[in-house]
Amino acid sequence: MKNQLLLTTYQDYDAAFLLEEGQLAQISLEKCDQDKIGDIYIGKVKNIAGNLSAAFVEYKKGCMGFLPLADLRLSAILNRRDANELKCEDEVLVQIAKEPIKTKDAVLTCDISFAGTYFVLVPKSHGIHYSKKIMEQQKQILWQMLDKIMPMLFGDLAVFLDRYGLIVRTNAALAEETILFQELHDLFHKASKVLQTADKRTVYSCIYREADLFEQAIRNQYDLEDTEIITDQAEIAAKIQESMGLTIRLYEDKQLSLFALYGLKGQIENALSRRVWLKSGGYLIIDPTEALTVIDVNTGKAPGKKKEREAFYFQTNKEAAIEAARQLRVRNISGMILIDFINMESKTDQETLLTVLKEQLRKDPIQTVFVDLTKLGLVELTRKKTSASLAEKLRHNRKEPL
């Protein structure tokens, strides 16, 4: 069964919904006028906070960003050549690394990068780095392609790798050589244009805008051949055709909306609910707090006999592991996460459960790390935060009784 990527609008957002085997796996929401991760600005340093090892940079009029000094490159200072330290009122080339969330400013970086479907090009970095999901044999094949392609594009390969870093994304393992060649060519010219014009532009200028939500959603798909892209809006279809050269299916049934056809309304409601039911009759309780998110696994009714009860606990926990990993993606939960599974006596069952959970976490495009199984039997995870959660974006503030 193919996955479906649905491109549409929801409330006042552009929206992309990814369905895997009919279930909602990921939701991406973006307001048309908001700053995006990847946008590049010429900002002005307003304050340097030594105790935080950071600078506060106004990257556009009225918008402040947080620049960790560890991410500072002195070459990014545009108003003073050969600067050896950052000063207030300096003009710096910065890129949005994390969008503003609640009361927190956007996080900025001077490590400028340009992302495509198959590569991320990083000027003023070094070497080639591969996605962790690319197998060793695939790396060898990709290196042979790059060894052939890059001298044609850049002449001396060693000089290029001394000036640029290249991250090879998971999608590259499935791409043809001509496609990789074209994307590298395009990324290099984008980077060259930005770097050559940066010192000629005025402060607060946006000199590079990242692709819109729809294009990003498509290029982040690991295997487009196994994903059907659908939209209910002709403008979106035309825009994708023009920008990416892809033809996507335009859904035009006036009797049954795209939302109704795929049950999106109900699935979104479930993704905002505190309680999530499992097929076994058990359920998850998901409680986000300021410090962490706690996921509690509950059985509902269990059989009376011990042997049957242990088998039931194991089955419920497996369902919970799969569902918990899916909920992290759908809700865009980040930070520290604790999962309290049902206690099981069998060490083999415990190890199998953790294997199932780790396999599900590997499907997540956001960096998610299995940290530990604590002495109290709690599973500890971390998930990188780059944008607001689904509940934060939709300003969801309902309370649901147990």
N, C-alpha and C positions, 0 to 999 in steps of 0.2 A: 504494500500500500504506500503510495507516494505521500510525502508531507505536503502540507498546503501553507503557503505564505500569503496572507491576505493583507493587501494594502488599501487603506481606506481612511476615513476620518472618524473620530470619536470625541464627543463633546467639542471642545475647542482645540483638539490636538490632531496632528497628523498621526496615524497609527499603523503599526505593523503587528499582525498577530501570526505567530508560528504555531501550527498544529502538527503534532506527531501522533500518528495512529488515531486521529480524530480528537485528541486531547490537546488543550491549550498548553504549550510548552514555554512560550515566551511572549511578552508584550513589550513593545517599544512605543513610547509616546513622546511627541516633541511639538512644542508650540512653534508656529511658523516664524515668529520674530525673535525667538530666544537664541542666545549664544550657544554654540555647539562645541563639544569636545573636538579639538583639532583646529579650531579657528585661530588665526595668527594675527596679533595686533602689535602696534608700536605703543608701548605704555610709558608712563612717567612714574618714577619712584617717589612716593610721598612720605614714606617712613621706613626706617630700618630698625627692626626690633632685635637687638643682639641676644636678649634672653630667650627669644623664640627661634633664633638662627634663621630669620626670615625677613623679607622686605614686603611692604604693602605697596602694590603697584596699581595705579589707576590706568586700566587698559583701554577704556573708552570713557567718555565724559560721564561722570556720576557712577561708574562701575569699578569697584575696587577688587583686586585679586591678591591672593596670598602666594608669594613666591619663596619657597624654601631656598636658602642660600646654597644648599647642597646641589640644587639644580641650576645654579647661576653659571653662565659661561661669560667670561670677561669680553669675549668677542661679540657678545650680544649687545654690549653697550654701544649705542650708535652715535652719541653726541661727542664722545671723547675717544680719540684713537689711542691705542696702547695703554688704556686704563688698567691700573693694577688693583683697584678696589671699587666697590659700588658706592655711590653717593646719592643723597636726596636730590631730586630734580633730574637725575640721569634718565635718558630715554633708552628703553631696552626693548629688544625683540622677544616677545613672549607668545606662548601657545597655551590655550586652555587645556589643562590635563584632567580636571574634574569640574563639573558644573556646580554653581552655587546651590547649596542645600539648606533649607530653613534659614537660620541666621548666619550661616557660614558663607564666607566669600568663595568665589571660584578659586581653585588651585591652579597656579600657573607654572610653566616650566620654560627654561631657555633651551632645553634639549628638543629642538624642533624636529618633527617627523612628518612624513607624508604617507598616508595609508592607502593601499589599493586592495583589490580582491586577493592577490597572491603574494604581495610584498609590502613591507613597510620600509621606506627609504629614510635613513637618518643622517643628514649632513653633519659633518665634523665629528663623526664617530668612526669606528673601525671594524672591519671583518664581517663575516657572514654568520648569522645565527639562525637556527632552525626551531620551528615550533616543536614543543615536547611531544606532540601527537604524531609527528612524522617518524616513521620507522627507519632504522639504519640503512636498509636496502634502498628505500625511497630517497634518503639523503644522498646516497652515492649517485643515483640516477639524476637527481636535481643538480648536483655539483657538476656533472658532465655537461648538462644543458647550459648552466651558467658559465662554465669555462669556455663554452663555444659562443654564447650570446654576448657576454660582457665586453670582450675585446672589440667586437663589431660596433658596439655602442659607444665605448669610452676610450678606445685605443689601448693604452697601457693598463692592464688589469690591476697591477700592484699599486699604481698611482691612485686609481679609483678607490681601492680598498683602504688606502691611507687617508682619504678625505671623506669617505662615506661609509656608513654601516648599512647592512641590509638584513632585515628580518624576513625569513621565508615563512609565510603563513601555511597553515594546514592545507588550504585549498590548492596550493601549488602542486601538491603531489598528484593531482588528477588532471592538471592542465597540460595542453600541448605547447611545444617549444615556441611556435609563432605567437601564441597568446601571451606567454611570459615575456617574450621580446617586446611586444607592443606596450605592455604595462610598464616595464622598466623604462622604456623610452619616454612614456608620458610622465611618469613620476619624476624622472631626472629633469625634464623640462619645466615641470611645475616648481621643483626645488630651485633650479637655476634662476627662474624668473623672480621668485620671492627674495632670494639672497642678493641678487643684483640690484633690485629696486628698493630694498628696505631702507637704506641710508638716504634715499632721495624723497621719502614720504614723510608727511608731518605726523606729529604725535597724535595718538588716538585713532590713527588710520587702521582699518582692517585690511590687511594686504593678502589674506588668503581665507576663503570660507570652505569649510569641510562640506562634503556632499550632503544632500538632504537625507532625511530619515529613510525614505524609500530606497534610495540607492545604497545606503549603508546596510539596510536590512538584507538586500539581495546579495551584496558582495560578502556578507558575513555567513552566508549559507555554505556549508562544507561541500555539499554535492548538489549542484543545481539540477542535474539530470534526475535526481530523485525528489525534487521539490517542484510542485506546481504553483506558479505565481498567478494570483488572481486579484483583480480590483473591480470595484463597482463604479469607478469614476473614469470617464474617458480622458480627462486632463492628466491623470496620473499615468495611464497607459501611454499617452502620447509623449509625456516627459521622459519616461523610462526608455521608450523607443529611441528618442533623440539623444539622450545622454549616455545610454549603455548599449544601444543597438539590439536590445532584446524585445521580442514580441511577447506580451503577457495576455492572459485570457481576460477579456472584459465581460463581467457578469452584468447582464441587462434585464433580468427577470423582474418586472414591476410588481408581480403578484407576491413574490417571496423575497424579502431582503437578504443580503449577504449575511447580516447578523443573525437573522432567523434560521437561515439554511445551516449554519454551522453552530448554532446555539451559543453565540458569543456572549449574549447578555447574561445568561445563566452561569457561564464559565467565569465571567468577570466577577459576578456576585460571589461565587465560590472562592475566588482568589482574594476577596476582601473579607471573607468570613473568618471568625476565630476558630470555628470547628470544621474539620474536613473529614468526611466519612470514607471508610475503606470498604472494599467488597466483602471482607470477612465479617463485617459488622462492628469492627473496631473503629477508632477515629483518632485524629490528631487534634490537639489543642495548641494553637500557635499564638504565643504572647510576645510581641515586640516591646522592648523597653529602651530607655536611652542607652544603656550600657551593652545590652546583648539581646538576642532573641532566643526564647526557650520553646522547644517543640516537645510536647508530652504525648507519648503513645499510650492509648487506652484500649482495653480489650472489648468493652461491652460485656456480653455474657460469654462465659467460658465453660467447656464441658467439665463434668464432675470428676472423672477418672484421671489420675495423674498422667498416664502415658498419652491419652488423648489431649489433655490440657497442655502438655509440653509441645506437642505437635501443633496445636492451635496457636500457642504463643509464638512459635517459630514462623508459622505462616503469616500471622498478623504483623510481626516485626518486619518480615521481608516486604510485605505490601507497604508498610509504613516507611521503609527505607527508600523505596522507589518513589512514593508519593512525596516524601519530605524533600528529596532532591529536586523533584519537579516544582514543588511550591517555592523553593529558593529562587528558581529561575523566573517563574511566573510573577511572583511578588517583588522580585529584585531585592531580596533580603540580603543585607551585607553586614560586615563586622564580625563579631564573635557570635557563634551559634552553638547552643547546647541541645542535644537530642537525648531524651530520657526514654529509652526503649524498655519494653517489658522484660523483667529479669528472667533469664533462662539458665538452667542448671548445666546443660551440655556445652562443653568448651568448643566442640565441633560446630554446633549450631551458632555459637557466638562468633566464631571465626568466619563461617559462611556468611553470616549477616553483614559483617564488616566488609567482606569482599563484594557483596552485592551493592552496598552503599558506595564504596569507592568506584565501582564500575559506573554507577549512575552519575557520580560527581564529575567523572571525566567527560561527560557529555556537555557539561556547562561551558559556554564560551567565556564566561567570566572566571578569573582565577579563583578556584575554590580548593582549600587545603584541608585534608584530614589531619588534625593536630595530634589527638591522643584519645585513648579511652581512659577516663579518670578512675581513681580508686573507688569512687562511688558508682561506677558503671555508667557514667554519662559520656556520650560521644561529643567531643569538642571539635568544631570546624571553624574556619575563617573564610570569608568571602570578600573579595576586594570591592570597595565602594567607589564607583565613578559617577553615579547619578542617583537621584532620589528614588525611593521605593515606589511601587505602584500606589500604595495607600497615600503616601505623601503627595504624589502628583495629582491624585484625584481628590485630595483633601478629605479622605474618608475618615469619619469620626464617629462611627456607630458603635454601640456597645451591645454585645450579644450575650444573653444569659447562658450559663452552662447547661 
